[in-house]
């Protein structure tokens, strides 16, 4: 199945079939035991991805593309740390919900919510990209194609998640088909890390991009693995900082966020 057809099916699912379920999942409303584990897993993953950027008051002007923003929880977390966020999702209904839920402490214009294709080049250029659980529905080749299209427009780093492949997870995905429709996720493509890494290494548009972080989050029926890819410019700065002589007057190696 090509990207456009896959995108159409995913958009239909999230904009129609699953709107109410995702509205509840991303709120404080009671949910089933299955969805409670998914909610907890997503919260942990969201916190980890935000932490990877190392944002604080010194880097308040960095720009972030939240690709596949859903109801906007990650975008809000980033905005509260001072980032300027463009948050895009295929589902107009979820984007509308994100608008409606925007907390009052978020300054006007700090988050630009949009409905559309996360690969749309007209969205512009950014310091960082975060794609949390939005690429897990695509084949590995399509994931790497997306990264390749983003790379020329991302200055420092791209963080994304994938569904790690294992016999246990494949069994869980199959078991999930027996649950009521309200508890099912859309089709997910389990992917082996090594396969993904090989495809990244072989992609000319990603030459010089380096995997600098990788971590898995598992909570009940939620399992997702995150990767951070640093741009050649970012990698050069990190290497230069690490090569500095260490002494009483030397500065610590900059965190990722401090390089923006």
C-alpha positions as CSV (number, residue, x, y, z in Angstrom):
1,X,0.0,0.0,0.0
2,X,1.5,3.4,-1.0
3,X,1.8,6.4,1.3
4,X,-1.2,8.3,0.0
5,X,-3.6,5.3,0.4
6,X,-2.2,4.6,3.8
7,X,-2.5,8.2,4.8
8,X,-6.2,8.3,3.6
9,X,-7.1,5.2,5.7
10,X,-5.3,6.6,8.8
11,X,-7.0,10.0,8.4
12,X,-10.4,8.3,8.0
13,X,-9.9,6.3,11.2
14,X,-8.8,9.1,13.4
15,X,-11.2,11.7,12.0
16,X,-14.3,9.5,12.1
17,X,-14.1,6.1,13.8
18,X,-11.9,6.9,16.7
19,X,-12.5,10.6,17.5
20,X,-14.5,10.0,20.6
21,X,-12.2,7.2,21.8
22,X,-9.1,9.5,21.4
23,X,-10.9,12.4,23.0
24,X,-11.4,10.3,26.1
25,X,-8.0,8.7,26.0
26,X,-6.2,12.1,25.9
27,X,-8.4,13.5,28.8
28,X,-8.9,12.6,32.4
29,X,-12.1,10.8,31.6
30,X,-12.5,7.1,32.8
31,X,-11.3,4.6,30.2
32,X,-11.1,0.8,30.0
33,X,-8.2,-1.1,31.6
34,X,-6.6,-1.6,28.2
35,X,-6.8,2.1,27.4
36,X,-5.6,3.1,30.8
37,X,-2.3,1.3,30.1
38,X,-2.1,3.1,26.7
39,X,-2.7,6.4,28.4
40,X,0.0,5.8,30.9
41,X,2.5,4.7,28.2
42,X,1.8,7.7,26.0
43,X,2.3,10.0,29.0
44,X,5.7,8.5,29.7
45,X,6.7,8.6,26.1
46,X,5.6,12.2,25.8
47,X,7.6,13.2,28.8
48,X,10.7,11.4,27.5
49,X,10.6,13.1,24.1
50,X,10.2,16.5,25.6
51,X,13.1,15.8,28.0
52,X,15.3,14.8,25.1
53,X,15.1,18.3,23.7
54,X,16.4,19.7,27.0
55,X,14.3,22.9,26.5
56,X,14.4,25.7,29.2
57,X,14.1,29.4,29.4
58,X,17.4,30.0,27.6
59,X,16.0,28.5,24.4
60,X,12.5,30.0,24.3
61,X,12.6,30.8,20.6
62,X,13.3,27.3,19.2
63,X,10.8,26.1,16.6
64,X,9.3,22.6,16.7
65,X,7.1,20.7,14.2
66,X,4.8,18.3,16.1
67,X,4.0,15.9,13.3
68,X,0.8,14.0,14.0
69,X,-0.3,16.2,17.0
70,X,-3.6,14.6,17.7
71,X,-5.4,16.5,20.5
72,X,-2.3,18.6,21.2
73,X,-0.9,17.3,24.5
74,X,2.7,17.2,23.3
75,X,2.4,20.6,21.6
76,X,1.2,22.1,24.9
77,X,4.1,20.5,26.8
78,X,6.6,22.0,24.4
79,X,4.9,25.4,24.4
80,X,5.0,25.6,28.1
81,X,8.8,25.2,27.9
82,X,9.0,28.2,25.5
83,X,9.0,26.5,22.1
84,X,7.2,27.9,19.1
85,X,5.2,24.9,17.9
86,X,3.5,24.1,14.6
87,X,1.2,21.1,15.3
88,X,-0.3,19.3,12.4
89,X,-2.6,16.3,12.1
90,X,-4.6,14.5,9.4
91,X,-7.8,14.7,11.4
92,X,-9.6,18.1,11.4
93,X,-11.8,16.9,14.3
94,X,-8.8,16.1,16.5
95,X,-7.2,19.5,15.6
96,X,-10.5,21.2,16.4
97,X,-10.5,19.5,19.8
98,X,-6.9,20.5,20.4
99,X,-7.9,24.1,19.7
100,X,-10.8,23.8,22.2
101,X,-8.6,22.3,24.9
102,X,-5.8,24.8,24.6
103,X,-5.0,25.9,28.2
104,X,-5.2,29.5,29.1
105,X,-1.6,29.7,30.2
106,X,-0.4,29.2,26.6
107,X,0.3,32.5,25.0
108,X,-1.6,33.4,21.8
109,X,0.3,32.2,18.7
110,X,2.7,30.0,20.7
111,X,1.0,26.9,19.0
112,X,-0.1,27.0,15.4
113,X,-2.5,24.1,15.0
114,X,-3.1,22.9,11.4
115,X,-5.0,20.1,9.7
116,X,-3.2,18.5,6.8
117,X,-0.3,16.3,5.7
118,X,2.7,16.3,8.1
119,X,5.0,16.0,5.1
120,X,3.7,19.3,3.5
121,X,6.8,21.3,2.7
122,X,4.8,24.6,3.0
123,X,4.8,24.1,6.8
124,X,8.3,25.6,6.7
125,X,11.6,24.9,8.4
126,X,12.1,24.1,12.1
127,X,14.8,23.5,14.7
128,X,13.3,20.2,15.8
129,X,10.8,17.7,14.7
130,X,8.9,15.3,16.9
131,X,6.6,12.6,15.5
132,X,5.2,10.7,18.4
133,X,3.3,7.5,17.4
134,X,2.4,9.0,14.0
135,X,4.8,6.9,11.9
136,X,3.9,3.6,13.6
137,X,1.2,3.0,11.0
138,X,3.6,3.1,8.0
139,X,6.0,0.5,6.5
140,X,9.7,1.1,7.4
141,X,10.4,2.2,3.9
142,X,7.7,4.9,4.2
143,X,9.0,6.0,7.6
144,X,12.5,6.6,6.1
145,X,11.0,8.3,3.1
146,X,9.2,10.7,5.5
147,X,12.5,11.4,7.4
148,X,14.2,12.0,4.1
149,X,11.6,14.6,3.1
150,X,11.8,16.3,6.5
151,X,15.6,16.4,6.7
152,X,16.3,19.4,4.5
153,X,13.8,21.5,6.6
154,X,15.0,20.4,10.1
155,X,18.0,22.2,11.5
156,X,19.0,20.2,14.6
157,X,17.2,16.9,15.3
158,X,14.3,14.6,14.5
159,X,12.7,12.4,17.2
160,X,10.2,9.8,16.2
161,X,8.7,6.5,17.5
162,X,8.2,3.1,15.9
163,X,6.5,-0.1,17.0
164,X,9.4,-2.5,17.8
165,X,9.0,-6.0,16.3
166,X,9.1,-9.0,18.6
167,X,7.1,-12.3,18.8
168,X,5.4,-11.0,22.0
169,X,4.3,-7.7,20.5
170,X,3.1,-9.4,17.3
171,X,1.0,-11.7,19.6
172,X,-0.3,-8.7,21.4
173,X,-1.3,-6.9,18.2
174,X,-3.2,-10.0,17.1
175,X,-4.9,-10.3,20.5
176,X,-5.9,-6.7,20.2
177,X,-8.1,-7.5,17.2
178,X,-10.3,-9.5,19.6
179,X,-11.1,-6.4,21.7
180,X,-14.2,-4.2,21.1
181,X,-13.6,-1.7,18.3
182,X,-13.4,1.2,20.8
183,X,-10.3,-0.4,22.3
184,X,-8.6,-1.2,19.0
185,X,-5.8,0.9,17.5
186,X,-5.5,1.3,13.8
187,X,-3.2,-1.0,11.9
188,X,0.4,-0.8,13.3
189,X,3.5,-2.0,11.4
190,X,5.9,-3.7,13.8
191,X,9.4,-2.9,12.7
192,X,12.8,-4.3,13.7
193,X,15.3,-1.5,14.8
194,X,18.1,-3.0,12.7
195,X,15.9,-2.9,9.6
196,X,15.1,0.7,10.2
197,X,18.7,1.6,10.9
198,X,19.8,-0.1,7.7
199,X,17.3,1.9,5.7
200,X,18.3,5.1,7.4
201,X,22.0,4.4,6.7
202,X,21.2,3.7,3.0
203,X,19.2,6.9,2.4
204,X,21.2,9.6,0.7
205,X,19.1,12.4,2.0
206,X,20.0,11.3,5.6
207,X,23.7,11.1,5.0
208,X,25.5,12.5,8.1
209,X,22.4,12.2,10.3
210,X,23.3,10.2,13.4
211,X,21.2,8.2,15.8
212,X,22.0,9.7,19.2
213,X,19.2,8.3,21.4
214,X,17.1,5.2,21.5
215,X,14.7,4.1,24.2
216,X,11.6,1.9,24.6
217,X,8.5,2.6,26.7
218,X,6.3,-0.4,27.7
219,X,3.1,0.0,29.7
220,X,0.6,-2.9,29.4
221,X,-0.8,-2.7,25.9
222,X,1.4,0.3,24.9
223,X,4.8,-0.4,23.6
224,X,6.7,2.1,21.5
225,X,10.4,2.8,20.8
226,X,11.8,6.3,20.3
227,X,14.8,7.3,18.2
228,X,16.5,10.7,18.0
229,X,18.4,11.6,14.8
230,X,20.8,14.5,15.0
231,X,21.6,16.5,11.9
232,X,25.2,16.8,10.6
233,X,25.4,20.3,12.1
234,X,24.2,19.1,15.5
235,X,26.5,16.1,15.5
236,X,29.5,18.3,14.7
237,X,28.7,20.6,17.6
238,X,28.3,17.7,20.0
239,X,31.6,16.2,18.8
240,X,33.4,19.5,19.1
241,X,32.0,20.0,22.7
242,X,33.1,16.5,23.7
243,X,36.6,17.1,22.3
244,X,37.1,20.2,24.5
245,X,39.8,19.8,27.2
246,X,38.2,19.1,30.5
247,X,39.4,21.2,33.5
248,X,38.1,23.3,36.3
249,X,37.2,26.1,33.9
250,X,35.8,24.0,31.1
251,X,32.1,23.9,30.4
252,X,30.1,20.7,30.4
253,X,29.1,19.2,27.2
254,X,26.0,21.1,25.9
255,X,22.7,19.3,26.2
256,X,20.7,18.9,23.0
257,X,18.5,21.9,23.6
258,X,21.4,24.1,24.3
259,X,22.6,23.8,20.7
260,X,19.6,25.4,19.2
